[in-house]
Amino acid sequence: MAATAPGVASCVAPPVGGGALSDECASTGDSMATTVTRKTPDGDMDLYDAEPEGEARGAVIVAQEAFGVNPHIEDVTRRLAGAGYHAVAPHLFHRTGDPVIEYGDYEKIMPQFAGLSEAGVLNDIDASIAYLEKAGFAPSRIGVVGFCMGGTVSYLASVRRPLGAGVTFYGGGVTEGRFGMASMVDLAPELQAPWLGLYGDEDQGIPVEQVEALRAAVAAATVDAEIVRYPGAGHGFHCDMRSDYNADAAADAWQRTLAWFERYLSSS
């Protein structure tokens, strides 16, 4: 499918220069953001929480990249709030010190991965769902979107939990499992939430052949599922803080994400 959409302006904010926001509320002009702490079976977990001004049209869980809940993930969460959603980003590395890792520092990522499991990740998703349910959102009005490692998490949540919609940006584990879960291809028939997958053709870790295998597999799902490929885009194409950032692909993918949530969360 085409990598760009005519007339769509870039939806990615300029690179963020500073560090992560503090626990104090921060106004972005059209949303308020803060950090709250929730209980999980594995201890306390922070949630970066951004609420829209006025009534929310739904809620979205934002699953982090392999680099933690960093300024980019916080920015995405606030932008979803600006689009009218109550958005939260769970700190999935809370079992291993909850670090924010510099892009490219892969050596520090592996110890964080060692602290993840399918059961643990789902506990974190469940804590996020419970928080949003307390805020007034039924699971059918809650979506999930994830990037990189979080793209795998959002897919797992779309399989294991009856959420309203799921979106994956370049999530791995397509033909081999991650975090003790089965591969995305093997899990495809079990999808419970309508799911959108967004992948770059130049992603060195997720070959086009795997993406097409996933497309064939999700065709067997009982819910709507769609995959969009972006020629010329690599892994991390949506993040303006990474070298693979592709403005055209990012803009189109963001518009598709918002349209997907509008389609499935607003009608729930």
Residue pairs with C-beta under 8 A, 6 or more apart in sequence:
1 228
1 229
2 252
3 230
3 231
3 232
3 233
3 246
3 248
3 249
3 252
4 248
4 249
4 251
4 252
5 251
5 252
5 255
8 251
8 252
8 255
9 251
10 247
10 250
10 251
11 79
11 250
11 251
11 254
11 255
12 238
12 240
12 245
12 247
12 250
12 251
12 254
13 75
13 79
13 240
14 240
15 240
15 241
16 71
16 72
16 75
16 241
18 71
19 71
19 100
20 69
20 70
20 71
20 74
20 100
21 33
21 35
21 48
21 71
21 74
22 35
23 34
23 35
24 34
25 32
25 33
25 34
26 32
26 33
26 34
27 33
28 50
28 78
28 81
28 82
29 82
30 52
30 53
30 81
30 82
31 50
31 51
31 52
31 53
31 78
31 81
31 82
32 50
32 51
32 53
32 81
33 48
33 49
33 50
33 51
33 74
33 77
33 78
33 81
34 48
34 49
35 46
35 47
35 48
35 49
36 46
36 47
36 49
36 131
37 44
37 45
37 46
37 47
38 44
38 45
38 46
38 47
38 90
38 127
38 128
38 130
38 131
39 45
39 127
40 94
40 123
40 124
40 127
41 123
42 94
42 95
42 120
42 123
43 94
43 95
44 94
45 90
45 91
45 94
45 124
45 127
46 69
46 90
46 91
46 94
46 98
47 88
47 89
47 90
47 91
47 127
47 128
47 131
48 62
48 69
48 73
48 74
48 77
48 88
48 89
48 91
49 86
49 87
49 88
49 131
50 74
50 77
50 78
50 80
50 81
50 86
50 87
50 88
51 81
51 86
52 81
52 82
52 83
52 84
52 85
52 86
54 84
56 84
56 85
56 86
56 137
57 84
57 85
57 262
57 265
57 266
58 84
58 85
58 86
58 137
58 141
58 142
58 143
58 164
58 261
58 265
58 266
58 268
59 85
59 86
59 87
59 88
59 132
59 135
59 137
59 141
59 142
59 143
59 265
60 80
60 85
60 86
60 87
60 88
60 142
60 143
60 144
60 145
60 261
60 265
61 87
61 88
61 89
61 90
61 125
61 128
61 129
61 132
61 142
61 143
61 144
61 145
61 154
61 157
62 73
62 76
62 77
62 80
62 87
62 88
62 89
62 144
62 145
62 146
62 150
63 89
63 90
63 92
63 144
63 145
63 146
63 147
63 149
63 150
63 151
63 153
63 154
63 157
64 70
64 73
64 89
64 90
64 91
64 92
64 93
64 146
64 147
64 149
64 150
65 72
65 73
65 147
65 148
65 149
65 150
65 236
65 239
66 101
66 109
66 112
66 113
66 148
66 149
67 100
67 101
67 102
67 103
67 105
67 109
67 148
68 91
68 93
68 98
68 99
68 100
68 101
68 112
69 89
69 90
69 91
69 92
69 98
69 100
70 100
70 101
70 241
71 241
72 239
72 240
72 241
73 89
73 147
73 150
74 89
76 89
76 145
76 147
77 87
77 88
77 89
78 87
80 87
80 145
81 87
83 258
85 143
85 261
85 265
86 132
86 135
86 137
88 128
88 131
88 132
90 124
90 125
90 127
90 128
91 98
92 116
92 121
92 124
92 150
92 153
93 99
93 112
93 115
94 124
95 115
95 116
95 120
96 111
96 112
96 114
96 115
99 108
99 112
101 108
101 109
101 112
103 241
103 242
113 149
113 179
116 179
117 179
117 180
118 156
118 179
118 180
118 181
119 180
120 179
121 153
121 156
121 179
122 156
122 157
122 160
122 161
125 144
125 153
125 156
125 157
125 160
125 161
126 161
129 139
129 142
129 161
129 163
132 142
133 139
133 142
138 268
139 161
139 162
139 163
139 164
140 162
140 163
140 164
140 265
140 268
141 164
141 265
141 268
142 163
142 164
142 265
143 163
143 164
143 165
143 166
143 167
143 193
143 260
143 261
143 264
143 265
144 153
144 154
144 157
144 158
144 163
144 165
144 166
144 167
144 193
145 154
145 166
145 167
145 168
145 169
145 257
146 152
146 153
146 154
146 155
146 167
146 168
146 169
146 171
147 169
147 170
147 171
147 236
147 238
147 239
148 169
148 170
148 171
148 172
148 235
148 236
149 171
149 172
149 178
150 169
150 171
151 168
151 169
151 170
151 171
151 172
152 168
152 171
152 172
152 173
152 178
152 179
152 181
152 184
153 171
154 166
154 167
154 168
154 171
155 166
155 168
155 171
155 173
155 184
155 187
155 195
155 197
156 179
156 181
156 187
157 163
157 166
157 193
158 165
158 166
158 168
158 191
158 192
158 193
158 195
159 187
159 190
159 191
159 192
160 190
160 192
161 192
161 193
162 192
162 193
163 192
163 193
164 193
164 194
164 261
164 264
164 265
164 268
165 193
165 194
165 195
165 196
165 260
165 261
165 263
165 264
165 265
166 191
166 193
166 194
166 195
166 196
167 195
167 196
167 197
167 198
167 257
167 260
167 261
168 195
168 196
168 197
168 198
169 198
169 238
169 253
170 198
170 199
170 200
170 203
170 206
170 235
170 236
170 237
170 238
171 184
171 197
172 178
172 205
172 206
173 179
173 181
173 183
173 184
174 183
174 184
174 185
174 206
174 210
174 211
174 213
174 214
175 183
175 184
175 185
175 210
175 213
176 183
177 183
177 186
181 187
184 214
184 217
185 213
185 214
185 217
186 217
188 214
188 217
188 218
188 220
188 221
188 225
189 217
189 220
189 221
189 222
190 221
191 218
191 221
191 222
191 223
191 225
192 223
193 223
193 264
194 223
194 224
194 225
194 260
194 263
194 264
195 218
195 221
195 223
195 224
195 225
195 226
196 225
196 226
196 227
196 228
196 256
196 257
196 260
197 211
197 214
197 215
197 218
197 225
197 226
197 227
197 228
198 227
198 228
198 230
198 238
198 253
198 256
198 257
199 206
199 211
199 227
199 228
199 229
199 230
200 229
200 230
200 232
200 233
200 234
200 235
200 237
200 244
200 246
200 249
201 208
201 229
201 230
201 231
201 232
201 233
202 232
202 233
202 234
202 244
203 233
203 234
203 235
204 234
204 235
205 235
206 235
208 229
211 227
211 229
214 227
215 227
218 225
218 227
219 225
224 264
228 252
228 253
228 256
230 237
230 246
230 249
230 252
230 253
232 246
232 249
233 244
233 246
233 249
234 244
234 246
235 244
236 242
236 243
236 244
236 245
237 244
237 245
237 246
237 249
237 250
237 253
238 245
238 249
238 250
238 253
238 254
239 245
239 250
240 247
240 250
